[in-house]
Amino acid sequence: MQNISLWQWILVIASSLVLLAISPIARSSSDFFQATRRNKQQPGLWLLTSSLVISWIFAKSITNAANLGLSYGIVGGVAYATYYLSFLFAGVIIFKLRVKGRYDSIHHFLNSKFGGGAVILFSLLIAFRLFNEVWSNTIVIGSYFGDAGSQPYYLAIVVFTFLTLLYSLKGGLSSSMLTDAIQMVLFAVLLIVILGVILPDSDGVSTYFSSGEWSLSGGVDLLLVALIQSISYPFHDPVMTDRGFITNPQTMRKAFYWAVPIGFVCIVLFSFIGVYASQQGLEGQAAVEVAQSLGIVSMLVINLIMITSASSTLDSAFASFSKLIAFDLKIGKASVSSGRLVMIVIAVLGTIPVFFDPAILSATTISGTMVIGLAPVFVFWHWRMHRMAFLVTVLTGIGFGIWFATGYYPEQWVFFQGNYGDLLSVNLIGTICCFLIFMVFKRRGDGLAV
């Protein structure tokens, strides 16, 4: 066991040092915040696509995918992969915002349409999102080094966060984009390797595709939740939306469209690990249990997959938070030094929840519920609205999210069976209410409709 732990530490440290060595040095604010390269060259199609996909294949996402595969078979994997339709909705809307609306960022759009109050509320939402991204990915890494709350668990989290921060400080978004491309290739190779180990050790690939039950109680309820949230979920994730404004609109749209099938397939294939765990009678965290059951080589491969996915998301979260504070909100000077300082702050603050044993799935489902009010804002982005429309609609969505998270959502308003029946109910009712409220503000406006 000590030999395994030693190799795990070697993987974490070596992979981080390699990324530190290859990361470019940001010499200007455009390099640091917008990933420009020499001669102000913008990222190309496949670099952008790779960055989008791998930055959304979080360590917590593939952990959740494996666990859902364990609980619900292929249905669980497909349900969680449905969140990747977010790329489709975001790609369509951001393209229109840029081409038809002539906006150069989400903040530009909100400030023009709804005023400074909308910008402040929106910034608080995405700051909360990025804050969650830090701890929810690093605790996955910690779980491979020891039980939650143990000294090796905490040490792994702190060391991993520090090493990722180190190479992020070097180049900002430029570092994130370049390392994303390498991490995407590595992730794909490692996933193929681990599938090559588990698939021959079963009754055939068909057993994976036939696993689970396509019913509400069998995981379809979560699929419907993901489908509803996919309309609003992407717009509170600056890791995604920031990448929507750094290339020309046509390249951006193609990259977002390609990210849908690539991300979907990756998540479904990783859920096979959970299905394999179920076939072998394993319980607990599916990826961890499978890794430990397959021997040291396979365990290290899965470890490296987790390290790859967690670091790609973590460096993106650092880059997006620094851009939010220093570039979008213009708090202080939008310089490389101020961006680096903000990265250090979010790394420290985002690590604090680790010591309070939070749950990783809640980081997706609860925050996703709280931002359902963003759906009508972006679906009907071209409508001329009263400025209060954003605040009232988004606060309504936040209210539904808090109502559900605190456990006060009434059982008589749960209309579906299954483990996620209550989540589906609150998202369906909440989203309908948000759309209705938004439309009311349009009708009340004096000559506001276009």
N, C-alpha and C positions, 0 to 999 in steps of 0.2 A: 504493500500500500504506500509505503514511503517512496518507493521508486516511481510509482504513478504520480504522486504529488510533486516530486522533483521535476518530472517531465512536463507536468502541467505548468509549473512556474517557468520553466524554460520556454514553453510555447508563448505564454503571455509576454514575457520580457523580450524574447527574440523578435516576435512579430511586431511589437510596438517599436522596437529600435530600428527595424527595417523600414517601417512606415515613416519614422522620424528622419531617417537618412534620405529617403526619396521625396519627401514633401518639399515643395518649392517654398522659397522665402518670399513672403509678401512685402513688396517694396512701396506699394501705394495703397490708398484706401480702396481703389477699384479692384486691385488684386485680392485684398483681404475680404471685402464685403460682396464682390460680384464675380469673383473667379476669372477675371480677365488674365490673359497671358501676354507674352511679348507682342508688341504692336497692337495692344488692346484686342487681341484675337479672342472671340467667344468660343465656349465649348461646342463641340460638334454633336451630331445626332446621337451617336452610340455612346459617347462619353456622358451625355445628359441622360440617356435612357438607363445606362448602367447605374448612374448615381441615384436616379429616382427609385429604381427597383431595390437596390441593396440598402438604401437608407430607409426603406419601408419594410425590409425583411429584418425587423427588430429581433434581438435575442428573445424578448418577451413574446413576440409574435410567433416565432417558430416553436417556442416552448408551449404556448397556448395551442398551436396547431397540433402538436404531438399529443398533448393532453386531451384535446377534443377528439383526435383520432382514436385514442384509448377508450374514451367514453361513448362515442357515437359512430365509430367507424369512418368510412369515407365521407359520410354525411357531415361529420364534424369538420373535416378538412375543407370541404367545399363551402360550408357555412362561413368559416373564418376567411377563406380566400375571397369571398364575395365582397369584403371590404376593399378589394383592389379595383372594384368598379369606381372607386373614388377618383382614380386617375382619369377615367373617361369624363366624368362630370366636371372635374377641375380643368381638364384640357379644353373642353368646349367653352366653358365660361371665361377662363383666363384669355383664351384666344379672342373672344368677342370683346372683353374689356380692353384689350390692347389695340385691336384693329378698329373696332367700331367706336369704342369709348375714348380711345387715345390716352388711357391711363398707364402709368409706368410702374405701379405697385398697387397692392391691395389697400394700403394706407392712403394712397392718393385718391383712389376711388371712394373710400369711405368718407374722407375729409371733404371731398367735393360734393358728395350726395347728402351726407347726414351731419357733417360738422365735427368739431373737435371732441365732443362728448362720445360720439361713436368710436372715434379713434382710440380714446382712452379705454373704453370698455372692451373693445376688441383686443387691444394690446394686453390687457389683464388676462383675457381668455387664453391667448396664445402663449403668454408667459407661464401660465399655469400648466399648459400642455407641455412646454419644453422642460419645465421643472419636473414633471412626471416622467419624462423620457429619460432623465438621468438615473434616478433610483430604480425605475422599473426594468432597466436593462442591466444595470450593474449587479442587482441581486441575483440575476440569472447566473452570472459569472461566479458569484460567491457560492452558489449552491453546488458547484462542481468541486469546490475545495473543502467544504465542510457543512455541517448542519447549520441552519439558520440560528444566529446568535453565538456561534462558536468563534474562537479567536481566528482560525484559518479563514472562515467565511468573511469576517470583517476585514482582515488583512488583505485578502484577494481583491475585495471591492475597492479599498483605498488605493492599492498599488495599481490596479487596472485603470481606475479613474485618473490617477496622476499621470500615467504613461500616455494615455489617450490625449489628455489635456496638453501634454508636452508637445506632441507633433501638431496638434490643432493650433497652438499658439504660434507656430512657425509660419503658417501660411493662410490661416483662416479658411474661407470657403474654397480657395485654390487648393489647399491641402486636402480638404474634404472631397472635392470632386476627383482629384487624381487618385487618391487612395481608394475611393469608392470603386473606380474601374478595376483596380487590382483585386479588391476584395470581392467584387462580383464574379470575376473569373475563378478565383480561389473557392468561393462558396459553391459554384456550379460543379467544379471538379470534385470537391469533397462530398457533396450530396450524391453524386454519381457513385463515388467509392462506397459510401455507407449503404446505398440502395443495393449495390452489387453484393454486399455482405448479407443483408437481411432477406432479400427476395428469394435467393436460392434455398434459403433455410425455412421455406414455407410451402404451402400447397399450391403455389402458383400465383401469378399476378392477378388472375381473375378473382381470387378470394379477397383481395384488397378492394377491388372495385365493387364487389357485391356485399361488402361488410356494411353493417348499419341498417337502419330502417328509415325510409323516406316518409317521416311523419312529423307532426309538430313536436311531439314528445321525444322524437328521435334525433332532434337537432335542427329541424327545419325552422323552428321558432327563432333560433339564433341567426339562421340565414336571412330570415325576413327582417330581423333587427338590423343586420349589416346592410341590407338593401335600402332600408329607410335612412339609416345614418350616412350612407355613402353620398347622399345629396348635400349634406351639411358638413360632415366630418372632415373632408380635405381642406376646407377653408379656415380651420383653426389650427392647421399644421403648417407653420412657416417653412419647415424643412422641405415640404412639397411646393408650396406656393412661391417661395423665394426662387426656386429653380424655374418657375414659369416666366420669369422676367429677365433672364440673363442671356438669352439667345434671341434670334429673330423669331417672330410669331409662328412661321411655318415649321421651322425646325422644332420649336417647342411643342407644337400640336402633335407632330409625328412621334416625338419622344414619349409624350404622355399616352398616346394611343398604344404604342408598342409595350409600354410598361404594364398595361392591363393583362394581356395573356401571359407575359413572362412571369410577372409576380404571382398571378393566379396559379400557374402550373407549379412554381417553386413551393408555394405553401401547401398545395394538395399533396405533392410528392413527399414533403417533410412530414405530413400527417400520417404517411405510411409507417413511420417509426412508432406512432401510437397504436396503429392497427396491429403491427407486429408485437408490441408489448401486450396487447389484449390476447393475441393468439398464444403467447407464451405464458399467460396467466400472471403477468407482472402488475404491480399496483404502485401508486404514488406518482411522482413526476416521471412521465413516460420516457423522455429523452435521457434523464439521469439513470433510470433503472435499466434501459436498454444498453446504454453506454457501459455500465458496470457489468452487465451480463455477457457482453461480447468479447471481453478481454482488453488488454492494455492498448493495442494498436487501434482498435475501433473506438475505444473510449477517447483516445487522444484526437482521433479524427473528428468526433462529435464535439469535443472541447474546442477544437480549432474552428469549427463551424460557428459555434456560439461566440467565440472571441471575435471572429470576422464580422458577424452580424451586429454584435453589441458595439464594437468600436466604430463601425460605419455610421450607426445611428447616433452614437454619443458625440462624435466629432461634428456631425451635422447639427445636432442640438446646440453645441457650443457656438458654432458659426452663426446659426440663425438667431440665437439669443443676443449675441454681440451686435448683429445687424439691427435687430429690433431696437435695442437701447441707443446705440451710437449713431445709426444711420437713419432708421425710419422715424424714431421719436426725437432724434437730434438732441439727446441729453448729453451736453458737452460737445466736444469736437469729434467729428466722424473721422478719427485717425486710427492708424494701425495700433498705436499704443493704447488708446482708449478701448478699442475692440478687444485687445488681449486682456486688459484689466477686467472687463465684463465677463469674459470667459472664465477667469479665475473665480469670480464671485459666484457664477451659476454652478460651477463645479463643486464648490464648497456647500452652497445652500442645497443643491440637488442631492447631495449625499446624506444629509441629515435624516430624511425619512427612513433610510436603510436600518436605522437603529430602533425603529418602531414596528417592525415586522408587517409591512403593508402587503396587500395581495396584488399580483401583477395583472390579472384579468380585469380588475376594477379600473385600472389605469386606462383601458380602452373603452369599456362599456359605460362607465359612469361619466367620464369626460365627454364621450360621444353623445350621451343623452343631454348633457347640459348645454350643448351647442346646436341643438336642433333648430333653434330660432334663426340660425344663419341661413337655413335652406331657402326661405322665400326672398331674403335679401339678395342672394346671388342668382337665383333662378329668374327673378324679375328685376335684374340689375338695371335695365333700361327704363323702368317706370320712374316717373317723376313723383317723388313722395314727400310728405311732410317729414321734417327732420326727426321728429319724435318716433317715427315708425321703427327705426333701427333699435333704439333703446327699449321701447315697450315690447317689441317682438322678441328680441334676444333675451331680455330679462324674463319673459314668459318661459322661454326654453330653459333658462337657468333654474327658474322656479320649479319646473317639472323635474329637473335633474336632482335638485336638493330634496324635493318631496320624496322621490324614490330612494335616494341614497340614505336618508335618515330613517327609512322604514315606516313612514307615515302614509304611504300611498295605500288607499283602501283596497281590501281584497275583493270587494264587490265590483271594482273596476278592472279586475283581471279577467280577460275574456278568452284566454287561451291556456291549454294544458301544457305541461312540460316545465323543465327547469328554468327556461327563459321566457315563460308565458307572461310573467309580470313585467319583465323588461320590454317585451314586444308590445304589451298593452300600453305602457306609459309612453313609449316612443311613438306609437301610432296615434294615440289621442293627443299627445303633446305636439306632434308635427302638424296635425290638422288644425289645432288651435292656433299655432303660430302662423300658418298660412292665412287663416281667417282674419286674425288680428291685423296682419300686414295689409290685407286687401281692404279692410275697413278704413285704414289710414289713407289709402289711395282714393277711395270714394269720397272721403270728407275733404280732401284737398280741393281748393278752388282753382280749377283748370290745371290740375297736376298731371292728368293722364296724357300720354303721348299717343 
